[in-house]
Amino acid sequence: MNGDITRDTLDARKHFARVLWQQGRVALDADSNEQTAILLHYIRTMAMDLMGRHGGPRGENEGFLISDAPHGDFLISAGHYYVDGILCENEMLVEGTGLATEPETATYLKQPNYPQPPPTPPSGTSLFYLDVWERPISYFCDASIREVALGGPDTATRTKVVWQVKFVEGVSTCEQPPFLEPRFQPPWRGLLRARVTDRVLTTDPCVTSPESRYRGAENQLYRVEIHQGVRDLAKPTLDGVTFKWSRDNGSVCFAIRSLDGSLAELQSLGRDDPHTLNVGDVVEVLDDDSVLHGEPGLLAQVDQVMTETMTVKLTPKDASKTLPSYGPSSTNHPFLRRWDYRATDPKLLGKDGALQLTEGQWLSIEDGIEIQFAQLKVLQPEAHTENAYRGGDFWLIPARVAIGDVEWPPETDGTGKVVLVDSSDKVVPSGGRPWPQARPPHGVEHHYAPLALVSGGKVTKVCRYGFDSLSVEEKTP
């Protein structure tokens, strides 16, 4: 999730029941956010325990039932469905009319959160399934979030449950989530380590090498995100895989009023100097379509900033690409997202302008922070695959001035003892520094459920699981 937050603190393995505010203490966004996350985890876990990995009510709210429709389309019934405890609601939105009055108006080709889906296969057997995930929503995507009485500043952001009906060809059974999920969300989507440079080791707790500290002047929440993922999740390679990073969790964004040629007129240039645009900055051009399709935006460099007109001149990082066009009346909510890397060595950059991903090497971010994409074969020699990096997956790295370090868990051995290494990263029994843990991505997590089998343009089997309400109303004679 993108947002100007201090950190994401929920750890379900700690089994916290609630957050208790104490009088006279500083209020942190992380505490309030964790309380929401604890409650959400409880509700979704309970729903999944009661209904299984997926299911929905029969009868009046029998949602997401797939049925035949003319012209190669399929109807999606209105109602509710639960996927891994997440409530999916289909109100059947019809463009220009608000809520639909007929339950047979929303179709596969006209979904509220899946613009321009691929056409359905004319022949063969395919499985229609539900893809569910949470999308961050800021005020420039939904103006109602911002309180106009404040004169413009944004406060909190939101996350939205996005459901999308998709299909996969060549599947002739109602493939359940344990088998369906690895097709699109492999268990090994990359592993990252993070640390602060520590070239001089000492056992004296009163002596700290200046090389061993996070040297930033501000607390930051770094975000490392995969830009271009692997081409084939089933046969992953590192060829063409790239990443980008931000010191503000990718939260520095600018709504686009218009983009014509190389000139982008923005609604604002940011609230202050650390959150504005400067010549040389790298930005990503995004809109609703690219976000909902899970596609990376076009990366561009800021060549000129005209503060009087709130206009910036952009040049695509990939010379073979052209910038999209947006008019003042665009309803696609285009915006720029700033990334904070500035690689000048072309050998470090991919064709798309993001940083080339390499495994097993420590890569310098800034202010002493280093990251390493771990090699799966080193950690799991028995693994029969490579890391399948998926575009949009991310890691969060809190950097804190008070400790001069990043908050990152250490690796432990089989007895729970912290693994220590020397300056050459060799394991030592004592006197070394903790070896950072190789962690999977913090998100984005997708959830999947089968809906129907289709063959020859017709529904041949319903895979949706339905259940009766626990409450049965008595019928009056």
Secondary structure by P-SEA (a helix, b strand, c coil): cccccccccccccccccbbbbbccbbbbaaaaaaaaaaaaaaaaaaaaaaccccccccccccccccccccccbbbbbbbbbbcccbbbbbccccccccccccccccccccccccccccccccccbbbbbbbbbbbbbcccccccccccccccccccccccbbbbbbbccccccccccccccccccccccbbbbbbcccccccccccccccccccccccccbbbbbbcccccccccccccccccccccccccbbbbbccccccccccccccccccccccccbbbbbbcaaaaaaccccbbbbbccccccccbbbbbbccccbbbbbbccccccbbbbbbbcccccccccccccccbbbbccbbbbccccbbbbbccccccccccccccccccccbbbbbbbccccccbbbbbbcccccbbbbcccccccccccccccccccccccbbbbbbcccccccccccccbbbbcccbbbbbcc
